Amino acid sequence: MATATPTVPFTLKTILKHRPFRVLWLAQFISIFGDFLALFGVILMITYRWHGTVVDVVAVTVAFMLPFTIVGPVAGVFVDHWNVKRVMIASDLIRAVLVVLLVFVTDIRQICVIFAVLSTVSSFFSPAQSVTLRTVVPMEGLMAANAMMAQAFYTVRIISPAIAGLLVKWLTEKSCFYLDSASFIFSAAMLSTLVVLRPARTGEKTVKSLTQDFLAGNKFIFTHATLAFVFTAMALAMFVLSCFGPLISIYVRDGLHAREMAFGIISALIGVGLIIGTQLVNRLVRSFSKGRVVLGGLVVLAAGATLLGSFPNIFMAGVSTFTIGFAISFVIVPAQTLSQQETPPDMMGRVSSSFMSLFSLSQVLGLLLSGFLAQRLGIRPLFIVCGGLLVVIAALGHLKLREKPAPAMPAIP
């Protein structure tokens, strides 16, 4: 009888030595970089070339986010039946064509339509990528893999605005759109080299059976105590971050009486905190359960939000936004990893797409409600209220996890 080989957890360095993950990570890094170039290219075009308003920018953002919320859960049902490698490659190639259409737009409505179609196609790519990650990465490497994926996203988020600004200045915003199209083609080429061994699902694909699959996936999420909590925590964290996004610039201008440079530094510190947080979270889960790490992240996020509203000075604003970014990484990365580890393989597409749908819905609500809530409460009181709400959710989560702890993972030597 063969002796089981002890599993050794991956680190952020060793996970990149695993070739299938390295291919998936590099494809995502280049593709996301192109996406952010295109997004900031559009924002700069609306702001400076068309002299658009805040409403125009929010409309474009919502047009991109909303299909993830609506289409995502349904897309996941189909992804659970389809060949995920083909889904990802087809999605990349379709988006490569769609993004070039931005070169020819003449008004906001056309951008909104293109962005809505782009995100609809992306709604199929995201669960397919999540299934692929779960398939090609060993269970003990998922935490490091998700941390690296998050780190790539937030690194690009920091560096892309400056690069997009230079490209628009030198080559116009069209260069951003062409580069984004090229990034999708690069991603498709990289993904074509992957070997994804996933058993095909058998059985009928009728409307009734697909509806049953959809309901089964959602029932699994909301009857699994730990997953239900971390999904709720993740949604609340993204809601808070999305509320802050549109308000920080106004807070810096009117509350701190500071200029553009201060706003840029304070905003960038969110990304810095996120990157540093993803470096540490992989180590922390070796000593604490992922549910407990998420709880800690919510408490630290509450502290960051409360500090931002309590001390109206530039230094504390920088400390607060860094703390907010740092804390969010302790919510998002463990939540993604838990959903991958706890979900049965044949439900992975549905559960991951529901995760993305909730992720997007919380951002849309944050964008839409931030202005209304700030007018009713004031910006600083709103930050403090968000902090209090996070503490309440963390307390409820603590009681829930104590009542029904998450299943124990294999011991790591």
N, C-alpha and C positions, 0 to 999 in steps of 0.2 A: 504494500500500500504506500503510495507516494506521500511524502511529507509536505504540507502546505508551506509555501515560501512566505515569510512575513512581508507585509506591504510596507513600503517606505514612502512617506508623504513627499510630494513634489514641492520644490521651492519655486520662486518666480524665475530663477535662472535655469533650473533643471527642466522645467516644463517646456521651455523653448527648444530643448534638445530633442524633444519628442516630435519627429518630423510632421505627422499629420496635424498636430496642433499648430506647429510653426507655419505651415501652409495656410491654415484657416485664419490664424492671427494676422499674418502679413496681408492676406487678401482683404480682411476687414480694415486694417490700418490704412491702407492705400485708398480703399473705397470711402471710408468715413472722412478721410482728409479731403477727397474730392467733393464729397457732399457738403462739408462745411465751407469750402471755397465757393461752391455754387450758392449756398444759402446766404453767405455774407455778400456775395456778388449781387444777388437779388436785393438784399436790404440796402446796399449802397446805391444801387440803381434807382430804387424807389425813393430813397432819401435825397440824393443829390441830383440825379438826372431828371426825375419826375417831380421832385419837391412834394413827395407824399406826406401823409400824416401818420401819427401813431396808430390810428385805426387801420390804415392800409397795411402796416407791418403786422399788427395783431391778426388781421384777416388772413394774410398769407400763412402765418404760423399756424393758425387754427385749421386752415384748409389742409395743411400737411399733417397735423396731428390727429384730426377727427377720424379719418378712415381707419387708422390703427385701432381706434376704439370700437368702431362699428364692424369693420370687415375682419379684424384680427381673430376673434373667437371662431368665426365660421371658417376662415382660412386654415386654422389649425386642424380642424376636422379632416379637411382634404389632404393636408400634409401628412397626416397619420396614415393615409392610404397610398400616397404617391412616392416616387423615387426622389429622395431629398436632394441628391446631387444634381439631378436634372432640374428640379425646382429652383435651386440656387443659381445655376448657370443661366437658365431661361430668364429669371428675374433680373439678373445683372445685364443681360443683353437687351432686354426690353427697356430697362431704365437708361441704358446708354443712348438709346434712340430718343427717349422722351426728354432727357435733359438738354439735348441739342435744340429742341423746340423753343427753349427759353431764349435763344439767340434772336428769335423772330417776334417776340411778344411786344405788344404796344400798350397794354393797359393791365390794371390789377386783376381784372376778372380772368384774363387769359392765364396769368401766373397761378391764380388760385385753382383753376381747372387742371393745369399741368401738375401742380404740386399734389392735388387730390388723387390723380391717377398714379403718380409716382409712389405715393404712400400706400395706395391700394396694392400695387405690385410688391412693395416692400413688406406688406402684411403677410405675404406668402414666404418671402425670403427669411424673415426673422425666426419663425418657428422651425423652418427647415435647417437653419444654421444651428439653432439650439439642439435639435435632434442630432445633428452631425457632431457637435461638440460632445454630447453625451455618449455618442457611439464610438468616437475615435480616441477619446481621452479616458484613461483608467479612472475608476471611482476615486482613488486616493489622490488624483491629480486635478479634480474638478475645482477645488477651492482656488488653487494657484492659477488655473486656466481662466476662471471668471475674473480673478483679480487682474490678470494681465489684459484681458479684454477690456475691462473697465479703465485700466490705466491708459491703454491706447486711445480710447474714446476721449478721455479728459485731457490727455496731452495735446491731441489734435485741437480740442476746443480752445486751448490756451493760445497755441501758435497760429492757428488758421486766420483769425481776424487781421493780424498784421500782414500776413502774406497776401490775403485777399485784397487788402487795401493797396498794397504795392502793385499787384497785378492790374487792378482796376485803374490805377493812376497811369501805369505805363502802357497797358495793352487793352484797356476797357474791360467791362464786366464779361464780355463774350469769352475772353480767355479762361475765366473761371468755369464757364459752362462746358467748354471744350475739354478742359482738364478733368472735370467731373465725369464726362462721358468716357474719356480714356481710362479713368480709374475703374469704372465698371467693367470695361473690356479686360483690363489687367486682372481684376478679381475673378472674372469668369475663366480666364486662362489658368490662373493658379488653382482654382477649385476643380478644374478638369483633370488635374493630376492626382486628386485624392481618391483613395479607395474607401468607400463607405459600405461596410458589410452589415446590412440591416435586413432581416427577414421580411419578405413581402407579406402584407396582410391579405388573407383570403376572405371570402364571403361576399355577399351582395352589397352593391353600392346604390341602394335606393334612397329616396328622400326620407323614408321612415327610418332606415338603418343609420343614415348620417345624422338625423335628428337625435336618435338614441345615443349615438357616440357623443354628440355635443352635450347632451344632458348628463351623460355619465362622467364626462370630464369635469364639468362644473360641480357636480355632486361630490366628486372625489376631493376637490379643492376645499369646499366649505364644510365637509365632514371630517377633514384632517385638521385637528386642533392646531398643530404647529404651523402648517402651511397657511391656514386661514389667518393666523396672527401675523406671520411675516409678510404675507401679501398686503394685509391692511397697513402694517407698519411702513412698507415700501411706498404704498400709495400716498400715505400721509406725508412722508418725507419729501416725495416729489411735489406734492401740492404746496408744501411750505416753500420749497426751492423755487417753484414757478410763481408763487405770490411775490417772493422777493425780487425776482428778475426784473419785472417792469417798474418796481417801486424803488429799488436801490438808487437809480440815477436821480430820481426826484428827491429822495432822502438826502443824498450827498449835496445836491444843489441847494435845497431849501432848508434842510435840517442842520447840515454841517457847514453850509455856506462855502463849499469848496468847488474847485474847477474840474475840468476834464481829466487832468492827470491823476487827481485823487480818486476819481470814479474808476479809471482804468486799473489802478493798483488794487483798490478795494474789491473790484469784481474779479480780477485775476487771482486773488488770494483764495477764492472759492475753489478754483481749479487746482491750485497748489495744495490745498488741504486734501482734496480728493485724491491726488496722486500719492501724497505721503500716506494717507489712510490705507490705500490699496497695498502699499508696501508692508504695512504692519498687520493687516487683518488676517493674512494667511498664517502668521505666527500665533496670533491670539486664539484662533479656533483650535489649536493643539491643546490648550489648557481649559477652554470653556466651550460649552455647546454653542452651536450656531444661533439657536434661539436666544441664549443669554447675551451673545455678542450683539444681536439686533436690539435687544432691550437697552444695553449700554449705549448703543448708537443713538437711540431715541432720546435718552437722558442727556447726552452730550449735545445733541442737536437742539434740545430745549434750552440748554444753557447758552448756546450760541445765539439763538433767536432772542432770548431775554436780554442778553448783554447788548445786542444791537439796538434794542428799544430803550434800554435803561441809561446808557452813557453816550450822549450825543457829542462825541469827539472823534477825530479821524483815526487816532491810534486804536481806540477800542472798536471802531467799526472794522478796521483791518483784522484785529484779533477775532472779532465775531464771525466775519465771513470765512476766515480760515477755519475756525472751529466748525462752522456749518458744513463746509466741504469735507473736512476730516470725518465728521460724524456720519454723513450720508454714505460714505464708502463702507461703514460698518453696518449699514442697513441693507444696501443694494446687493453687495457681493455675497454675503451669507444667504440672503433671501433667494437669489438666483441659484446658488449651489444647492440649497435645501430642496428647491423645486425639482432640480435635476436628479438628486439622489433619492428622493422619496417617491417620485412618480414612476409608475410602471412604464416600461419602454413603449408599449403600444398606445399610451396616452400622452406621450411626451409632446407631440405637436400641439394637441389641444390645450394642455396645461401651460406650456410656454407661451402660446398665443394669447391665452387669457391673462397671463402675467404681463405681456406687452400691452394688451388692451387696457388693463387697469393702470399701468404705468402711464400710458398716453392720456387716458381720461383724467387722471389726477393733474397732469400738466395743463390740459385744456381748461379744467375748472379753475386752476390757480391763475391762469392768464386772464380768464373772463371775470373772475370774482375779485381779483386783487384791487382793481380800481374802485369798485363799488364798496368793498369793505374798508378800504383806506379812507374814502370820503365819509363813511358813517362813523368810523372809530378813530381815524387819524393814523398816520403811518407808524409812529412809534408804539402806540397802544396795540395796533394790530400785530406787530412783531412779538410783543409781550403775551398777547392772547394766544398766538401760535405756540409759544413756548409752554404756556399752561396746558394747552390741549395735548401737546406731545407728552407731557408728564402724566396726564390722565391715561392716555393710551398705553404708556409704558407700565403704569401701575396695573391696569387691567390685563395687560399681557403677562405680567409677572404672576398674577393670580391664576391665569389660564394655564401657563406653562407649569406652575407648581402643582396644579390640579391634575394635569395629564402631560407628563414629560415626553419629549420627543424620543423616538426609538434610538437606542444606543448604537453608535457606529463601531466598527471593528477597532480594537485597541491598536494604537500606533506605538511600536517599540521605541 
